[in-house]
Each structure stands twice: as structure tokens, then as C-alpha cells.
Amino acid sequence: MRRSQWFKPLMLGVLLVAGQSLFAQELKDDKGYKDQLAAIETKLKSGDISNALQSIEETLQKYPKGAEVYYAKSLLYAQARNFDVALPAAIEAVKISPENILFNNHLLELYKSQGNFDAAVALLDDFMKLHPNNPQLYREKIMLQHTGKQSADALKTYDVAKEKFGETDTLDVLKAEILMDLKKPKEAQALLLPWRQKKSPIRQVYSTLSYIYIDENKPKDAVLVLEDGLQASKDDLLYLDMADANMALNKKIPAFDNIKKAFLSESVTYMDKHRVMSNLVNNNKDFTMDQLQDLAGVLILKHPGIAESHMFKGDVLWIRGALDEAKSLYLTAVSITPQNVEAWRKLVNVDLANNDLDQAIVDGNEALKHNPGNVIITYFVGMAHMMKKDTDQARKYLESALDQSANQNDFVKSMVYGGLGDLYHEIKMESASDVAYEEAIKLDSNNVTALNNAAYYLSLRKENLDKAAEYAKRANEVEPNSGTFQDTYAWVLFQQGKYAEALTWIEKAIKNSQPSGVLYEHYGDILMKVGKGKEAIKQWEKALTFADGSTVDKEKIKKKISEKKYID
């Protein structure tokens, strides 16, 4: 799997680094200014962000040329993803101290995070005038230009850098990366092969060559080049490339061993391990659940203080059906990072899967203490109350989730509207239920639960059956093997009087569903309408055996059996 070679995500700290950075020239000997910086840093270390921000503003009023304070302000607002404030503050810091590497680097990262590559390149050009002999700046410019869709300019910058600094493996790896993205793998290969022969210590020489060989269906050559790379570079990240090469050779055991070596390595970053583990948990087709659990265990061993390590093992255990063990891992995750909404969501889902509704409500409300107003958690607490038939509390939470969902994506909004559709149906607010389902489907046309439930409830009321049929058909197109959705479509067709089609769909539902009273009653009703009375009575009798605890009307079914006819 080819990875981005050079760019790293924006990583921001919260503490001032006045002792490490260059003070603005006119303030370098100002004791009052230094004291103000120290006071701000103390507040930041204690987590008193609000008062730190107030001190920052007060300091800037007194010292409008305080580049370090603008830098601190930018860091804080960038962490909060408030780039409208962070960016001008960073620009001001650089304007005051254009020679400061730290300030320039921070502003560069902000520009990159916003996708403003033209501004990033312009900033680099200004900085390069002050530091014309720094090869790293040229390399950064090459990749910025390429990422900003200015590949021709990037190659020109490469030529300038090569002439200025000479031929280097680092520069040629950059050019090869550009050539690969320009669909010129042969040129990239020709550029890198000499560096392989020279035993370059740069990992990307070997990873890029291995990718080319795998793409050319030459996985054995990929393995050989990676073996050279591991010896020359001592970079354990190449084990992940080796895993790809072994998978291309259909050698799953060595591939697994390669991944495990990378996971055990101290030098492979958690981000790379996370990327691989996430892909394996969500898209695994090659490894056993024992192997996935083994890898998740390694992550916990090597990175016990990171919540996601425990979540991965919890996910594997969830897939294996070990819900109580999964819950224990999710509890560990939320204890490490109480703001991890995804860990709380999974914890509450385990409660719901165990039908422990009271615990789901307790865990959900605990999550909301740490993540107040979170739409997804509020939604799940509401659904837990609805499953308890506590419709007043369910309505309180679900409507609160809707009120707070303005900034959520359409998927989340659709989920909330779908839950409200179910609730409003339950409390006999049919018009509101219909509107909620319409909104859910409008926001996410693949919301199969909303499509199915809207169709089924319309069929029960015998209203808008054409729309119900459209919804039910679409739900089955999205999830073609759901017995529940097939039963709904069968029942809509039944209400439309299309009994032969209904029979086809109810028989699909019988094959794909667990036995239930409602399902067998529907089957019997449809069979009676197509003239198969004896079979219909058998299905009604089956429905009675599953009637306890279900929503079927036992007396009505008994009457159908005794009178040997369908009764509406």
C-alpha cells in the first residue's frame, strides 16, 4: 500500500517555547515582557486556557510587537480548529520576526492544513531569501508545489536544487514521488535504481521501487528490493511494504509476520500502525480473527496509554461476539480519553446489544458529562429510552439531538430524524413521523432503516402505498439479503393487492430471517390470497407458536385458523 512519503499532519503544541525561540529583537532584554510570557506559560501548563487567552490579549495590548505572544495565540486557536483567528496571529508573528524558524514553520503548517499551497510557497520563498543555503527548504518547496498541482514548477525547483546542492538520494526520491503521481513509474524506477545499488539509507528509495514492482506484477522483485532496503536503511516501516509484497505472492503467514514486526517496532509511528490496524479491522479478508486479536494485543503492549489501541481489540472482540470482553476494552479507552466520543459510542452500543438498557443510559449520560451536547451520544441515550418504552425521556433526548445537529453531516442528521420517525410513530404522532422519515431519507437516500420503517408503517395504515413500495424496494436494493426488509416489501405488495409478487418476497424473507410470529402470519395471509389455504393455515399455526412476547394478535390468528380465511 503506497503511503504519502513526506507530508505530515498538522501537530500543534500548547506551551510557549520562549526559551527555544528567538525573541523579537526589541524585546529580547525586556524583563517585563519575559515575565508576562512566563505567566502565560504557567496558566497553560495548569490548563487554565481561558485566563491564558485573556493574558495573551492583555500582553499584546502592552507589547504589540510581541511575536512570541502572537505565536502562542495562534497555537491555541489552531488547536481549537479556529483558523480564522489562528492564521492572522501566525502571520503577525512572522511579520514581526521573519527570521524565526519556529514561527515560519507554524505558519507553513497552517497554510498546508488549509490547502493554501500558493501562500505556503510564497512564505517559503521569503524565508529562503534569508536562508538560501538550506536544502530542506528547497525540498519542502518541491513537495508544496507538487501538492498544489504545480508539478512542472516542482520539477524546475528540483533542477535548481540539484544544481545548487548536487545529486542526492533525498532529492531524487522527491522527484520519483512526483513522477509516480504523474503516472511515469518507469522514469521513477530509473531514477531510484542507482540509489539502490549505492545502498541508500533512505527508506523511500526501496518502498517506491517495491510499489512499482508490485504494480508490474513482479512481487518477488519487490521482496528482494525490500530486503535490501531493510538492511541498508534499518527502517522498520519497510516491513509494512514487505507485507504488501508477500500478500501479492499470496503468502499470508509471512505477510502477517511482517505486520507484527512493524507493530513491535519502536521506530514505526503509532499513526502508521493505526492506519494498518484500522484497515484490517474494517476490511479484513486475509487474516484470521486470532491474528487480528494478536495484532491488537501488540498495540496495547506497545502503546498502552493510547485509547485507540484498546478500542481496536474491543472491535475485534465485538466481531467475535465476546461483548463483555469488548466492553471492558471500551471502558479502558474512555478512562484514558474521556473525550473520545467514538469509544463511548461503542460502549453504549455494547450495552444496547446486551439489551442492558439501563446501563446504556448510565454510560450515555456519563459520556455526555465529558462531551456535553454531543449529538451522537444524545441520540443513543434517546434510543435506549425508547427501547425501554420511556417515550417521554426518549422524546426529550432525540429532540435535543436534533436541536444540536445543525453542524453535523447529513448522515448523522438522517440518523436522528429516523429515530424521531420511530418515536413519533410509537406515540401516535403519525404526521410528524412521516415528516421525520421524509427528512431522514432526503438527507441520506441510503438510510435503509428509515426507508424500511417508513414503508412498513405506511403499509399498516394503508396510506401512500406507492411511496411505501418505492421506499421498500429501495431498501432492498441497498441491502438485498435482509429478511426484515424483504418482509416489509412483501407486506406493502400485499396491501397493494399484488399477491403473487408478495409471495415471492415473503418466501425470500422466510429464508433470510429468524422465525417470528409476524413473519409467519404474513406468510399465511399471502398464501391464503393466492389460493393456498392449507399452507396458509400451517403458517398461521406456526405463528401461534412464536406469538408469546411478540406483537401478533393471537386471538385474530386463532380466528383465521378456525374460519379458514384472511381477516383484516
N, C-alpha and C positions, 0 to 999 in steps of 0.2 A: 504494500500500500504506500503510494508515494506521498511524502509529507512535505509541507512547506519547509524550506530549508533555513530561512534566515529570520523572517519577521517573528517577533514575539508579541504576545498580547500586552495591553497597557497594564502595568503593575505600579500601583501608587502607594506610597507610604503616608503616615500621618504626622510623623515627628519632624520638627525642624532639624536641619543638619548644619546649623550655623558654623559649627567648628570645622566642618568639612568643606563648606562652600566659600567662595570669595566674597568678602563684604564689598558693598558699593564703596568706591574709593573715598568719598567724602564722609562716610560714616564709620570707617574702619576703626577709628580711635575714639568714637563717641560712646562713653560708658553708659549713658542713659539709654541709648539705643540697644546696646548689648543686654542691658538689664531687662528691657521690655521683651526682647526675644527670649530670654531665659524664662521670664514669667509665662509667656505664651506656651513655651515648650512644657513647662510644669503642668499647666492646665490640660494640655493634650495628653500627656502621659497618664494623668489621673482620669481621663475620659470625659472631662468637663468641656465638651465641644462647644456648647452654647456660649459660655463665658470666654472661651478661647477666641471664638469668632468676634465677640464684642471687643476683646482686647486687640485683635488684629485691626479692626476698623479704627479704634482709638489711636493705635500706634501709627497708622497711615495718615491720620489727620495731623499728627505731630511731626511725622517723618515721611513726607510724600515721596521721598527718594529711597525708601526702604525696600530694596529689591527682594531681600530675604522674606519680608513680610508678605509681599505680593505672591511670592513663590509658595509660602505656607498656605495662604488663602486659596490659591489655585489648587493645591494638593487636596485640601479639604473638600472643596466644592466638586472636584473631579471624582473623588471617592463617592460622593452622593449622586454622581452622574448628572450634575448640574453644570453642563459645559457652557451655558450662556454666561455664567459668572466666572467659571474656571479659566476659560480661554482668554478673555481680556486681561485677567490678572497675570496670567503667564506671559502674555505679550508685553505687559508693562515691566515685568521683572527683567525680561531680555532687553527691552529698550533701555533700561537704566544700566544694566550690566551685560552688554553684548558679548563680552569675552568669557562669561561664566558657562562652563561646560554643562553643569547640572541644570541650570535654567533652560539652556538651549535644548538639552535632551528632553526635558519635561514637555516643553512646548512642541517639540517634534512629535512626541508620542501622542499629544492631544490632537495635533493635526492628522496624524495617521488614524487615530481612533474615529475621527470624524470623516475620514475618506477624503480629506482636503490635501491631495498629494502635490498640487501646484504650489500651495503655500508652504508645504514641508520642504519642497525642493528649493524654493526661494530663500527660506530660512537657512538651509544648508549652504547655499551659495554665499550668503553673507558671512556665515561662520567660517567657511573655507578661505575667505579673504584674510581672516585673522590667523588661520592655521592652515596655510597652503601645503604643508608637507605631511599632513596626516592622512595615510592611505585609507583608514577606516571611514573617513568622511566620504571619500570617493565611492567606496563600496556601498555605503548607505544610500548615496545618491543614485547609483545604478539601480538598486532594487526599488527605490521610491519611484523612479521614472518608469520602470517596467510595470510596477503595480498600478501606476496611474495611466496605463495604456499608452505610454510614450516609449515603446520598446526600441524604436530606431534611435531616439535620443540616448537611451540607456546604453546601447551598443557604442555610440560615439563617446560617451563618458568612459566606457570600458577602454576604448582605444587611447584616450587621453591618459588614463590611469596607468595603462600598460607602458606607454612611452615614458611616463614620469617615474614610475616605480619599478619597471621591469616586469618580466613574466613571472607570475606566481600562481600556485595552485588555488589559492583563495579567489583570485580574480577569475581564473578560468572556470571554477565551479559556478560562480555567479553567471558568467556568460552561458555556460551549459544549461543552467536553470532557465534562462531566457530562451535559449534555442529549443528546449523541451516544450515550453509553453507555446512557442511558435511552430510546433509540430515539425521540428528538424532534429529528430533523435540521432541520425547518422552523424551530423555535424557535431552534436554534443558528445557523441561517443568518440569521435576522432580527437576532440579537444582533450578528453579526460584520460584516454588510454596511456599517453606518455606519463601522466602522473601516477597511474597505477604501477607502471614499470619502475618509476622512481621511488615507489613505496611512500607516497604522500601520507602524512599523518591526518589529513582532513577526511572526516567520515563521509562527507557528501560526494567525494570522488567515487567511492565504492557503492554507496546507496543509489546514486543516479545511474551508474553503469548497470547495476543489478536490475533496476527497473526497466532499463532498455532491453536487457537480455530476456527478462520475463515477458515483456511485451512482444518480443520477437519469437516467443515460444522456445527459448533456449534456457530453461531453468537450471540445467546443470552448469552452464557457464556463469549464471548468476550466483550459484553456490560457491564456485571457485573464486570469483572476484570478491565475494563477501568474506571468504576465509582469509584472503589476502588482506582485506580491509581490517578485520578483527586483529590480525597480527600487527599490521602497520599503525593503526590508529589507537588501538586499545579502547575503542569506544563501544560500550556495551549496547548502545542503541541499535547497532547493526544486527543484533540478534533478532529484532523485530522484522528487519528486512529478510534475514535468513529464514524466519518463519514463513514469510510470503513465498520465498523461493521453494521451500520444502512442500508447502501446500500446492504449488504449481506442479511439483513432482508427485503429488498425491501421497506424500509421506507425512501422515498426520502425527505420528508419535514424535519424530524429530521436531516437527513444527511446534508441537506443544512444549517440548523441552526448551526450544529456543525462546518462546514467550516467557516461560518460567524463569529462565536465566536473566532475561531483561527485567522481570519483576523483582528478582532478588538483588539486582544490581543497585548499588548506592548512587551510581552516576547517572542512571536513567531517571529523568524527572517524573514526578508524580503525574504531571499533565499528560505525558506520553503513555504512561501506564493506564491512566483514567480513560484516555481515548480508546485504547485497545480493549480494555475490560468492558466499557460501555457497548462497544460494537459486538463483543462476544455475547453479552447478556441479552442484547436486544435482537441480534441477527444470527445467532449461533446455528450452524448447520453441520459443523465438522467435529466438535468435541463433545465428550460425554458430560453429564451433569456432575459426576465425580471430579472430572478435570476442571470444570468451571469453579466448583467449590474449593478445589485445591488452590487455584489462582487467587480467588477471593481471600482465602486464608493467608496467602503470602502477602497480599496488600495490607491486611490487618497487622501481620507480623512486622512488616517494614514501615508502615505508616499508621500506627495505632491512634494517633491524635487527629486524623482526618476523618470526618464523619462519613464521607462518601465510601471509604474503604469498608466500613461496617454495612453501609447500605447495599453495596454490591453483593456481599454474602447473604444479606437478608433477601435480596431479589432472587438469588439462586435457590435459597430455601423455600421462598414463596412458590417458585415454579415447581419445586419438588413436592409441594403440598405440606411442608413442615411449617405450618403457620405460627405455632407458638415459638419455635426457634427463630423464625423470621422476625417476629415481634420483638424478641429480645435484642436482636441486632439493631432494629429501628429505634428502640428505646435508648440504646447506647449512642446512636447517631444524634438524636435530639438532645441528649445530655451533653454531648461535645459542642454542638452548634444549635442552640435553641431557636435560632432564626432560620433554620433550614426547613422551609415550607414543604419541600418535596419529601423529606423524611417524615414529617408529621402526617402528610397526606397518606403515605404508605402505612404508617402506624394505624391511622384511623381506618384505612381500608382493610387491614387485618382484623380489626375489631368487627367491622361490618361482615367480613367473610365468615367470622366465627359466630355471627349473629349475637354478638355481645354489644347490644345497642347502648346500654347504659355506659359501658366503658368507652365506646366510640364518642359519646357526648362528653365524658370527662376528659378524654385525651384531646378532643377537638377544642374544648374551652381552654385547656392548658396551652394548646398551640396558639390560640388567639391572644393569650396574655403576652406571649413573646412576639406575636405578629398581628397586632391589632388591626382589624378591618380587612384581613386577608380574605379575598373573595372565595377562593377555592376551599379553604378550611371552613368558612362560614356556610358554604353550600353543603359540605358533607355533614356538618352538625345538623343542618336543617333536614337533610335526607334521613339521618338517623332518627330524628324526632318523628318524621313521617312514617318510617317503618315501625315505630312504636305506637302509631296511631294517635300521637300527640300533635294534632293538626294545628293547634294554636301556636305552639312553640315552633313547629315546622314553618308555618307562615311567617313568623317573626324573623327567623334566620334566613329563609330563602328570599324574602322581600328585601332584607338588609343586604344580602349578597348582590341582588340586582341593583340596589341603590349605589353600591360601592363599585360597580363593574364598568363605569364609564371608560376607564383607561385600559381595560382588559382587551385581549384579542377576541375575534369573533367566535373562536372555538369555545372559550370559557363563557362568553355571554350566551351562546347557544345552549350550553350545558345548564346554565342557571334557568333560562327560560323553559327548557324542557322539564326541569324539576318542578317549576311553578305550574306547568301544564298538568303534571301528575297530581300535584297538590290540589289545584283548583277543581279538577275532576273529582277528587276524593271528597271535597266539601260541597259538591253540587253546584259549583260556580262554572257551569258548562261554557258560557260565552267567553268568560275570562280564560278558561282552559284552552279553548280553540285559538284565541288570540295569542296566548303564550306559545302554543305549539307552532303557530304560523311564524312567529318571530324566531323561534329556535331553528326552524327549517330554512328561513330566509337567510339567517346568519351562517348556517352550516348545512348545505344541502345533503351532506352525508351523515347527519346526525340520525343514525338508524333507530335509536331508542325513541326519539321524538316522532319520527316517521311512523314507526310501528304503533306506538301508543295512540297517536292522533287518529290513525286509520281504525284501530280497534274500537276506540270509544265512539267514533262516528258510526261504526257498524252496529254497535249496541243500541245506539239511538236511532238508527236507520235514517241518518241525515247525511247529505252531501256524499252519497256513495261513490260517485265518480271520482271525487277528490280522494276519498278513502282508498279506492282502488289504485289510484296513481301513487299515493304515499306507500301503500303496502307493496306494490310492485317495485318501487324504487328501493325500499328497504331490503328486499330480496335480491336485487341486483348488486347492492353493496355487500351484503353478507348472504351468499347463496346457499349456505348449508345450515342456516338457523331454523330449527324446528319451530321455535316460537313465532318467527316472522312468517314462516310458511303457513302455520295455523291461522294467523291473522288474515293473510291474503285469502285463504280458503273461506274464512267466515265472511269477509267482505263480498267475495264472489257469490256465496250462498245468499246473502241479503239482496244481491242484485238479480237473483234467480238464475245464475249461471252454474247450475248444479254439476254438470259434467266436469267443467273446469275446477270447480270447488273440490270434487272428489280427487282429481289428480293432485291438487296441492295438499289436501288433508292427509293423503297417503304418504306424501313426502314428509310431512310433519311427524307422522307416526314413526317413520324410520329414523328421524333425526332428533327425537325428543325423549325425555324421560316420561314414563306413563303418568297420566294425570286424569282426574275426573273430568275437567273441562275439555281436554283433548278428545277423550273417548265419547263424551256426549256430543261434541261437534261432529265426530266421525259418524255416529249413529244418525244424527239429524240429516246429514248429507246423504247417507246410504238410503234412508227412507225416501228422500225426494227423488232419487234415481231409480226407485222401484226395487230395492234390495231389502225388503222388510225383515227377513230372518236375520240377515247380517246386522241390520240396524239394531235389532233387539239385543243381539250378543254384545254389541259395543256399548249399549246403554247399561247392560248388566255389569260390564267391566267398569263403567264409570261409577257405578254404585260402590264397587269395592275400593275405589280411591276417593270417595266422597268426603270422608271424615277429614276435617281440617282444611277443606277446600271451599271454594265459593259456589260450588254447584248446588242446585236446589234438589235435594234428594226426593222430596215428595213429587216434584214435577217429573223427574226421571221415572219414578215408580208408576206414575200415571201414563207416561209414554209407553212403558212396557205393557201395562195392563190393557190399554186401549189400542196398542199396536199402531200408533200414529204419531206424527210430529205434532208437538204442542208448542206454540209460540210463547 
